[in-house]
Amino acid sequence: GQVRSRLIDKTPIGASFSEVLAFCAKSNLKCFQSFNAGYLNQDTGQEVGTSSIWATIEEHRYAPFLRTNTSAYWGFGADGRLIDIWIWRTTDGP
């Protein structure tokens, strides 16, 4: 999708863990990290990578009780290099 393409432009496959963290800081994203676990791609059920970074990149409120979040997950191989990015959209409501 479009969000994933934009992120790959900014944090290309093969980027280092620290380069993605620098992108988070520059973009004012509150990024979380795990040095010993990849992320679980909810679409495929597969764990991606051996370490990961994740952040909410967009949040929209449509009504008092309806919110849509777009989160990005960066997965890194054992060499500390980016191997994939996954975008997860969720909607919370009553």
SVG drawing of the C-alpha trace seen along z (x, -y; Angstrom):
<svg xmlns="http://www.w3.org/2000/svg" viewBox="-21 -15 46 33">
<polyline fill="none" stroke="black" stroke-width="0.4" points="0.0,0.0 0.8,-3.7 1.9,-4.0 4.3,-1.0 5.8,-2.4 6.4,-5.8 8.1,-4.1 10.3,-1.9 11.4,-5.2 12.4,-6.5 13.7,-3.3 14.7,-1.0 15.0,2.8 18.6,3.4 18.6,0.3 20.0,0.8 18.1,0.9 19.7,-2.5 18.8,-4.1 15.1,-3.2 15.3,-4.6 16.8,-7.8 13.9,-8.0 11.5,-7.6 13.2,-10.5 13.3,-12.7 9.6,-12.0 8.5,-12.6 7.2,-9.0 7.1,-7.2 8.8,-4.0 9.0,-0.9 11.6,1.8 12.4,5.4 15.9,6.7 14.9,10.4 11.6,10.8 10.4,9.9 6.8,8.9 3.8,11.1 2.3,10.3 -1.4,10.7 -2.3,11.2 0.0,14.3 0.4,15.5 4.2,15.5 6.8,13.9 9.1,11.6 12.6,11.1 14.6,11.6 14.2,8.0 11.6,5.3 10.5,1.7 6.9,0.5 5.0,-2.7 1.5,-4.2 2.0,-6.4 -1.5,-7.7 -4.6,-8.0 -7.9,-9.4 -11.0,-10.0 -14.2,-9.9 -16.7,-10.3 -16.5,-10.4 -16.1,-6.6 -14.6,-5.6 -10.9,-5.6 -8.7,-4.2 -5.0,-3.5 -2.3,-2.8 0.7,-1.1 4.0,-0.3 6.2,2.7 9.8,3.0 11.4,6.5 15.1,7.1 17.2,10.2 19.9,11.6 22.4,9.2 20.4,6.2 19.2,5.2 15.6,4.4 13.9,7.3 10.3,6.2 7.8,3.6 4.2,4.4 1.3,1.9 -1.6,2.8 -4.8,0.7 -7.2,1.2 -10.6,-0.4 -11.8,-0.7 -15.4,-1.5 -18.4,-0.6"/>
</svg>
